[in-house]
Amino acid sequence: MTLDRAVMIFAGCVVLLGLVLALTVHPYWLALTAFAGLNMIQSGFTGFCPAAILFKKLGVQPGTAFK
């Protein structure tokens, strides 16, 4: 698995987790979904992604987006 795919899978899981928690626990969990979305947008503009840095330190091989 490449770094690009790992970051996208992680972001998708965070979004889905936020939605499930908002539906089952408290609507304030939608803030997690909003944070994930805003982080994806800023990463698209700046190229800085904290999740990519973490996965890179864990040894995931870089793909084409995060070198």
Phi and psi in radians as a Rosetta constraint file:
Dihedral C 1 N 2 CA 2 C 2 CIRCULARHARMONIC -1.593 0.35
Dihedral N 2 CA 2 C 2 N 3 CIRCULARHARMONIC 2.900 0.35
Dihedral C 2 N 3 CA 3 C 3 CIRCULARHARMONIC -1.049 0.35
Dihedral N 3 CA 3 C 3 N 4 CIRCULARHARMONIC -0.697 0.35
Dihedral C 3 N 4 CA 4 C 4 CIRCULARHARMONIC -1.031 0.35
Dihedral N 4 CA 4 C 4 N 5 CIRCULARHARMONIC -0.841 0.35
Dihedral C 4 N 5 CA 5 C 5 CIRCULARHARMONIC -1.168 0.35
Dihedral N 5 CA 5 C 5 N 6 CIRCULARHARMONIC -0.677 0.35
Dihedral C 5 N 6 CA 6 C 6 CIRCULARHARMONIC -1.096 0.35
Dihedral N 6 CA 6 C 6 N 7 CIRCULARHARMONIC -0.739 0.35
Dihedral C 6 N 7 CA 7 C 7 CIRCULARHARMONIC -1.148 0.35
Dihedral N 7 CA 7 C 7 N 8 CIRCULARHARMONIC -0.755 0.35
Dihedral C 7 N 8 CA 8 C 8 CIRCULARHARMONIC -1.164 0.35
Dihedral N 8 CA 8 C 8 N 9 CIRCULARHARMONIC -0.689 0.35
Dihedral C 8 N 9 CA 9 C 9 CIRCULARHARMONIC -1.133 0.35
Dihedral N 9 CA 9 C 9 N 10 CIRCULARHARMONIC -0.764 0.35
Dihedral C 9 N 10 CA 10 C 10 CIRCULARHARMONIC -1.076 0.35
Dihedral N 10 CA 10 C 10 N 11 CIRCULARHARMONIC -0.793 0.35
Dihedral C 10 N 11 CA 11 C 11 CIRCULARHARMONIC -1.092 0.35
Dihedral N 11 CA 11 C 11 N 12 CIRCULARHARMONIC -0.736 0.35
Dihedral C 11 N 12 CA 12 C 12 CIRCULARHARMONIC -1.098 0.35
Dihedral N 12 CA 12 C 12 N 13 CIRCULARHARMONIC -0.706 0.35
Dihedral C 12 N 13 CA 13 C 13 CIRCULARHARMONIC -1.138 0.35
Dihedral N 13 CA 13 C 13 N 14 CIRCULARHARMONIC -0.696 0.35
Dihedral C 13 N 14 CA 14 C 14 CIRCULARHARMONIC -1.133 0.35
Dihedral N 14 CA 14 C 14 N 15 CIRCULARHARMONIC -0.732 0.35
Dihedral C 14 N 15 CA 15 C 15 CIRCULARHARMONIC -1.101 0.35
Dihedral N 15 CA 15 C 15 N 16 CIRCULARHARMONIC -0.844 0.35
Dihedral C 15 N 16 CA 16 C 16 CIRCULARHARMONIC -1.135 0.35
Dihedral N 16 CA 16 C 16 N 17 CIRCULARHARMONIC -0.678 0.35
Dihedral C 16 N 17 CA 17 C 17 CIRCULARHARMONIC -1.088 0.35
Dihedral N 17 CA 17 C 17 N 18 CIRCULARHARMONIC -0.757 0.35
Dihedral C 17 N 18 CA 18 C 18 CIRCULARHARMONIC -1.063 0.35
Dihedral N 18 CA 18 C 18 N 19 CIRCULARHARMONIC -0.705 0.35
Dihedral C 18 N 19 CA 19 C 19 CIRCULARHARMONIC -1.172 0.35
Dihedral N 19 CA 19 C 19 N 20 CIRCULARHARMONIC -0.770 0.35
Dihedral C 19 N 20 CA 20 C 20 CIRCULARHARMONIC -1.104 0.35
Dihedral N 20 CA 20 C 20 N 21 CIRCULARHARMONIC -0.775 0.35
Dihedral C 20 N 21 CA 21 C 21 CIRCULARHARMONIC -1.143 0.35
Dihedral N 21 CA 21 C 21 N 22 CIRCULARHARMONIC -0.616 0.35
Dihedral C 21 N 22 CA 22 C 22 CIRCULARHARMONIC -1.165 0.35
Dihedral N 22 CA 22 C 22 N 23 CIRCULARHARMONIC -0.634 0.35
Dihedral C 22 N 23 CA 23 C 23 CIRCULARHARMONIC -1.348 0.35
Dihedral N 23 CA 23 C 23 N 24 CIRCULARHARMONIC -0.539 0.35
Dihedral C 23 N 24 CA 24 C 24 CIRCULARHARMONIC -1.828 0.35
Dihedral N 24 CA 24 C 24 N 25 CIRCULARHARMONIC -0.467 0.35
Dihedral C 24 N 25 CA 25 C 25 CIRCULARHARMONIC -1.935 0.35
Dihedral N 25 CA 25 C 25 N 26 CIRCULARHARMONIC -1.160 0.35
Dihedral C 25 N 26 CA 26 C 26 CIRCULARHARMONIC -2.791 0.35
Dihedral N 26 CA 26 C 26 N 27 CIRCULARHARMONIC 2.450 0.35
Dihedral C 26 N 27 CA 27 C 27 CIRCULARHARMONIC -1.045 0.35
Dihedral N 27 CA 27 C 27 N 28 CIRCULARHARMONIC -0.364 0.35
Dihedral C 27 N 28 CA 28 C 28 CIRCULARHARMONIC -1.086 0.35
Dihedral N 28 CA 28 C 28 N 29 CIRCULARHARMONIC -0.295 0.35
Dihedral C 28 N 29 CA 29 C 29 CIRCULARHARMONIC -1.170 0.35
Dihedral N 29 CA 29 C 29 N 30 CIRCULARHARMONIC -0.218 0.35
Dihedral C 29 N 30 CA 30 C 30 CIRCULARHARMONIC -1.111 0.35
Dihedral N 30 CA 30 C 30 N 31 CIRCULARHARMONIC -0.344 0.35
Dihedral C 30 N 31 CA 31 C 31 CIRCULARHARMONIC -1.087 0.35
Dihedral N 31 CA 31 C 31 N 32 CIRCULARHARMONIC -0.591 0.35
Dihedral C 31 N 32 CA 32 C 32 CIRCULARHARMONIC -1.123 0.35
Dihedral N 32 CA 32 C 32 N 33 CIRCULARHARMONIC -0.741 0.35
Dihedral C 32 N 33 CA 33 C 33 CIRCULARHARMONIC -1.121 0.35
Dihedral N 33 CA 33 C 33 N 34 CIRCULARHARMONIC -0.737 0.35
Dihedral C 33 N 34 CA 34 C 34 CIRCULARHARMONIC -1.109 0.35
Dihedral N 34 CA 34 C 34 N 35 CIRCULARHARMONIC -0.732 0.35
Dihedral C 34 N 35 CA 35 C 35 CIRCULARHARMONIC -1.064 0.35
Dihedral N 35 CA 35 C 35 N 36 CIRCULARHARMONIC -0.764 0.35
Dihedral C 35 N 36 CA 36 C 36 CIRCULARHARMONIC -1.096 0.35
Dihedral N 36 CA 36 C 36 N 37 CIRCULARHARMONIC -0.747 0.35
Dihedral C 36 N 37 CA 37 C 37 CIRCULARHARMONIC -1.113 0.35
Dihedral N 37 CA 37 C 37 N 38 CIRCULARHARMONIC -0.776 0.35
Dihedral C 37 N 38 CA 38 C 38 CIRCULARHARMONIC -1.123 0.35
Dihedral N 38 CA 38 C 38 N 39 CIRCULARHARMONIC -0.657 0.35
Dihedral C 38 N 39 CA 39 C 39 CIRCULARHARMONIC -1.136 0.35
Dihedral N 39 CA 39 C 39 N 40 CIRCULARHARMONIC -0.681 0.35
Dihedral C 39 N 40 CA 40 C 40 CIRCULARHARMONIC -1.142 0.35
Dihedral N 40 CA 40 C 40 N 41 CIRCULARHARMONIC -0.673 0.35
Dihedral C 40 N 41 CA 41 C 41 CIRCULARHARMONIC -1.156 0.35
Dihedral N 41 CA 41 C 41 N 42 CIRCULARHARMONIC -0.835 0.35
Dihedral C 41 N 42 CA 42 C 42 CIRCULARHARMONIC -1.154 0.35
Dihedral N 42 CA 42 C 42 N 43 CIRCULARHARMONIC -0.571 0.35
Dihedral C 42 N 43 CA 43 C 43 CIRCULARHARMONIC -1.154 0.35
Dihedral N 43 CA 43 C 43 N 44 CIRCULARHARMONIC -0.633 0.35
Dihedral C 43 N 44 CA 44 C 44 CIRCULARHARMONIC -1.127 0.35
Dihedral N 44 CA 44 C 44 N 45 CIRCULARHARMONIC -0.637 0.35
Dihedral C 44 N 45 CA 45 C 45 CIRCULARHARMONIC -1.430 0.35
Dihedral N 45 CA 45 C 45 N 46 CIRCULARHARMONIC -0.699 0.35
Dihedral C 45 N 46 CA 46 C 46 CIRCULARHARMONIC -1.771 0.35
Dihedral N 46 CA 46 C 46 N 47 CIRCULARHARMONIC -0.419 0.35
Dihedral C 46 N 47 CA 47 C 47 CIRCULARHARMONIC 1.465 0.35
Dihedral N 47 CA 47 C 47 N 48 CIRCULARHARMONIC -0.022 0.35
Dihedral C 47 N 48 CA 48 C 48 CIRCULARHARMONIC -1.642 0.35
Dihedral N 48 CA 48 C 48 N 49 CIRCULARHARMONIC 2.114 0.35
Dihedral C 48 N 49 CA 49 C 49 CIRCULARHARMONIC -2.390 0.35
Dihedral N 49 CA 49 C 49 N 50 CIRCULARHARMONIC 1.960 0.35
Dihedral C 49 N 50 CA 50 C 50 CIRCULARHARMONIC -1.022 0.35
Dihedral N 50 CA 50 C 50 N 51 CIRCULARHARMONIC -0.646 0.35
Dihedral C 50 N 51 CA 51 C 51 CIRCULARHARMONIC -1.134 0.35
Dihedral N 51 CA 51 C 51 N 52 CIRCULARHARMONIC -0.665 0.35
Dihedral C 51 N 52 CA 52 C 52 CIRCULARHARMONIC -1.133 0.35
Dihedral N 52 CA 52 C 52 N 53 CIRCULARHARMONIC -0.679 0.35
Dihedral C 52 N 53 CA 53 C 53 CIRCULARHARMONIC -1.104 0.35
Dihedral N 53 CA 53 C 53 N 54 CIRCULARHARMONIC -0.772 0.35
Dihedral C 53 N 54 CA 54 C 54 CIRCULARHARMONIC -1.104 0.35
Dihedral N 54 CA 54 C 54 N 55 CIRCULARHARMONIC -0.826 0.35
Dihedral C 54 N 55 CA 55 C 55 CIRCULARHARMONIC -1.120 0.35
Dihedral N 55 CA 55 C 55 N 56 CIRCULARHARMONIC -0.624 0.35
Dihedral C 55 N 56 CA 56 C 56 CIRCULARHARMONIC -1.124 0.35
Dihedral N 56 CA 56 C 56 N 57 CIRCULARHARMONIC -0.700 0.35
Dihedral C 56 N 57 CA 57 C 57 CIRCULARHARMONIC -1.179 0.35
Dihedral N 57 CA 57 C 57 N 58 CIRCULARHARMONIC -0.458 0.35
Dihedral C 57 N 58 CA 58 C 58 CIRCULARHARMONIC -1.414 0.35
Dihedral N 58 CA 58 C 58 N 59 CIRCULARHARMONIC -0.066 0.35
Dihedral C 58 N 59 CA 59 C 59 CIRCULARHARMONIC 1.699 0.35
Dihedral N 59 CA 59 C 59 N 60 CIRCULARHARMONIC 0.195 0.35
Dihedral C 59 N 60 CA 60 C 60 CIRCULARHARMONIC -1.262 0.35
Dihedral N 60 CA 60 C 60 N 61 CIRCULARHARMONIC 2.327 0.35
Dihedral C 60 N 61 CA 61 C 61 CIRCULARHARMONIC -1.245 0.35
Dihedral N 61 CA 61 C 61 N 62 CIRCULARHARMONIC 2.372 0.35
Dihedral C 61 N 62 CA 62 C 62 CIRCULARHARMONIC -1.171 0.35
Dihedral N 62 CA 62 C 62 N 63 CIRCULARHARMONIC 2.606 0.35
Dihedral C 62 N 63 CA 63 C 63 CIRCULARHARMONIC -1.815 0.35
Dihedral N 63 CA 63 C 63 N 64 CIRCULARHARMONIC -2.550 0.35
Dihedral C 63 N 64 CA 64 C 64 CIRCULARHARMONIC -1.558 0.35
Dihedral N 64 CA 64 C 64 N 65 CIRCULARHARMONIC -0.452 0.35
Dihedral C 64 N 65 CA 65 C 65 CIRCULARHARMONIC -1.455 0.35
Dihedral N 65 CA 65 C 65 N 66 CIRCULARHARMONIC -0.720 0.35
Dihedral C 65 N 66 CA 66 C 66 CIRCULARHARMONIC -2.000 0.35
Dihedral N 66 CA 66 C 66 N 67 CIRCULARHARMONIC 1.605 0.35
